[in-house]
Amino acid sequence: EEAVELVIEAKDNDNKRFLDEASDLLFHYMVLLRAKGFSLDDVSEVLRSRHK
């Protein structure tokens, strides 16, 4: 749901609403990561390993 709302706001020119939705998405993503026992550092490491 949050991802869809972010995409919708990305098509508009209201930067505040876009950032509000981006913040909501990031918050829920971080909660999910923590619930699964991961962190943003774990995700960053995966991204780094893809670009070696």
N, CA and C atoms as a LAMMPS dump frame, in Angstrom:
ITEM: TIMESTEP
0
ITEM: NUMBER OF ATOMS
156
ITEM: BOX BOUNDS ff ff ff
-5.0000000000000000e+02 5.0000000000000000e+02
-5.0000000000000000e+02 5.0000000000000000e+02
-5.0000000000000000e+02 5.0000000000000000e+02
ITEM: ATOMS id mol type element x y z
1 1 1 N 0.832 -1.196 0
2 1 2 C 0 0 0
3 1 3 C 0.87 1.252 0
4 2 1 N 1.851 1.298 0.888
5 2 2 C 2.7 2.494 0.964
6 2 3 C 3.488 2.695 -0.329
7 3 1 N 3.928 1.616 -0.939
8 3 2 C 4.686 1.731 -2.191
9 3 3 C 3.819 2.306 -3.301
10 4 1 N 2.575 1.881 -3.355
11 4 2 C 1.653 2.401 -4.369
12 4 3 C 1.422 3.888 -4.143
13 5 1 N 1.218 4.279 -2.897
14 5 2 C 1.003 5.696 -2.59
15 5 3 C 2.223 6.524 -2.965
16 6 1 N 3.422 5.979 -2.747
17 6 2 C 4.643 6.695 -3.111
18 6 3 C 4.722 6.895 -4.622
19 7 1 N 4.401 5.872 -5.384
20 7 2 C 4.426 5.985 -6.848
21 7 3 C 3.423 7.027 -7.321
22 8 1 N 2.248 7.03 -6.735
23 8 2 C 1.227 8.02 -7.1
24 8 3 C 1.745 9.428 -6.84
25 9 1 N 2.336 9.637 -5.671
26 9 2 C 2.847 10.973 -5.329
27 9 3 C 4.044 11.356 -6.188
28 10 1 N 4.808 10.38 -6.653
29 10 2 C 5.976 10.673 -7.49
30 10 3 C 5.563 11.293 -8.817
31 11 1 N 4.351 11.007 -9.244
32 11 2 C 3.863 11.542 -10.511
33 11 3 C 3.387 12.987 -10.388
34 12 1 N 3.168 13.447 -9.164
35 12 2 C 2.709 14.816 -8.927
36 12 3 C 3.894 15.721 -8.612
37 13 1 N 3.626 16.99 -8.443
38 13 2 C 4.68 17.955 -8.14
39 13 3 C 4.677 18.403 -6.69
40 14 1 N 3.979 17.675 -5.82
41 14 2 C 3.902 18.039 -4.408
42 14 3 C 5.006 17.301 -3.647
43 15 1 N 6.151 17.966 -3.508
44 15 2 C 7.304 17.328 -2.881
45 15 3 C 7.06 16.949 -1.431
46 16 1 N 6.269 17.73 -0.701
47 16 2 C 5.991 17.406 0.697
48 16 3 C 5.233 16.09 0.795
49 17 1 N 4.216 15.932 -0.012
50 17 2 C 3.438 14.678 0.022
51 17 3 C 4.298 13.496 -0.42
52 18 1 N 5.157 13.729 -1.414
53 18 2 C 6.067 12.672 -1.85
54 18 3 C 6.974 12.24 -0.703
55 19 1 N 7.565 13.212 -0.012
56 19 2 C 8.45 12.88 1.105
57 19 3 C 7.691 12.24 2.258
58 20 1 N 6.457 12.668 2.487
59 20 2 C 5.626 12.025 3.514
60 20 3 C 5.436 10.546 3.193
61 21 1 N 5.108 10.243 1.955
62 21 2 C 4.89 8.846 1.56
63 21 3 C 6.197 8.06 1.564
64 22 1 N 7.291 8.692 1.148
65 22 2 C 8.597 8.028 1.183
66 22 3 C 8.973 7.684 2.622
67 23 1 N 8.684 8.6 3.54
68 23 2 C 8.96 8.355 4.958
69 23 3 C 8.13 7.199 5.487
70 24 1 N 6.859 7.158 5.116
71 24 2 C 5.989 6.056 5.544
72 24 3 C 6.515 4.719 5.029
73 25 1 N 6.899 4.693 3.76
74 25 2 C 7.4 3.453 3.172
75 25 3 C 8.68 3.001 3.87
76 26 1 N 9.594 3.926 4.081
77 26 2 C 10.855 3.589 4.734
78 26 3 C 10.62 3.09 6.156
79 27 1 N 9.719 3.726 6.878
80 27 2 C 9.4 3.302 8.245
81 27 3 C 8.907 1.855 8.258
82 28 1 N 7.936 1.564 7.416
83 28 2 C 7.368 0.211 7.4
84 28 3 C 8.394 -0.816 6.921
85 29 1 N 9.239 -0.426 5.992
86 29 2 C 10.305 -1.305 5.515
87 29 3 C 11.282 -1.62 6.648
88 30 1 N 11.655 -0.599 7.416
89 30 2 C 12.58 -0.8 8.526
90 30 3 C 11.963 -1.672 9.616
91 31 1 N 10.679 -1.502 9.879
92 31 2 C 9.988 -2.347 10.856
93 31 3 C 10.009 -3.803 10.382
94 32 1 N 9.733 -4.022 9.106
95 32 2 C 9.735 -5.375 8.558
96 32 3 C 11.132 -5.992 8.612
97 33 1 N 12.146 -5.21 8.239
98 33 2 C 13.516 -5.711 8.331
99 33 3 C 13.833 -6.167 9.745
100 34 1 N 13.51 -5.328 10.72
101 34 2 C 13.792 -5.642 12.127
102 34 3 C 13.029 -6.891 12.556
103 35 1 N 11.784 -7.012 12.138
104 35 2 C 10.975 -8.185 12.5
105 35 3 C 11.58 -9.47 11.939
106 36 1 N 12.269 -9.353 10.793
107 36 2 C 12.912 -10.512 10.179
108 36 3 C 14.341 -10.703 10.672
109 37 1 N 14.801 -9.801 11.566
110 37 2 C 16.14 -9.926 12.131
111 37 3 C 17.238 -9.292 11.3
112 38 1 N 16.874 -8.377 10.415
113 38 2 C 17.848 -7.712 9.558
114 38 3 C 17.881 -6.215 9.835
115 39 1 N 18.855 -5.546 9.222
116 39 2 C 18.984 -4.093 9.361
117 39 3 C 19.265 -3.487 7.988
118 40 1 N 19.264 -2.168 7.931
119 40 2 C 19.623 -1.495 6.678
120 40 3 C 21.066 -1.796 6.29
121 41 1 N 21.921 -2.028 7.284
122 41 2 C 23.302 -2.405 6.983
123 41 3 C 23.356 -3.723 6.211
124 42 1 N 22.498 -4.664 6.574
125 42 2 C 22.448 -5.938 5.848
126 42 3 C 22.054 -5.714 4.39
127 43 1 N 21.091 -4.859 4.169
128 43 2 C 20.653 -4.546 2.807
129 43 3 C 21.775 -3.837 2.052
130 44 1 N 22.444 -2.908 2.709
131 44 2 C 23.558 -2.191 2.08
132 44 3 C 24.666 -3.149 1.665
133 45 1 N 24.926 -4.144 2.496
134 45 2 C 25.959 -5.127 2.167
135 45 3 C 25.584 -5.928 0.92
136 46 1 N 24.331 -6.304 0.798
137 46 2 C 23.877 -7.014 -0.403
138 46 3 C 24.08 -6.13 -1.632
139 47 1 N 23.712 -4.863 -1.528
140 47 2 C 23.88 -3.946 -2.663
141 47 3 C 25.353 -3.779 -3.026
142 48 1 N 26.209 -3.644 -2.008
143 48 2 C 27.647 -3.517 -2.274
144 48 3 C 28.181 -4.762 -2.979
145 49 1 N 27.736 -5.937 -2.54
146 49 2 C 28.238 -7.182 -3.137
147 49 3 C 27.813 -7.317 -4.598
148 50 1 N 26.736 -6.703 -4.972
149 50 2 C 26.271 -6.77 -6.36
150 50 3 C 27.109 -5.911 -7.297
151 51 1 N 27.84 -4.962 -6.742
152 51 2 C 28.587 -4.009 -7.568
153 51 3 C 30.089 -4.213 -7.47
154 52 1 N 30.511 -5.421 -7.139
155 52 2 C 31.955 -5.706 -7.064
156 52 3 C 32.464 -6.189 -8.392
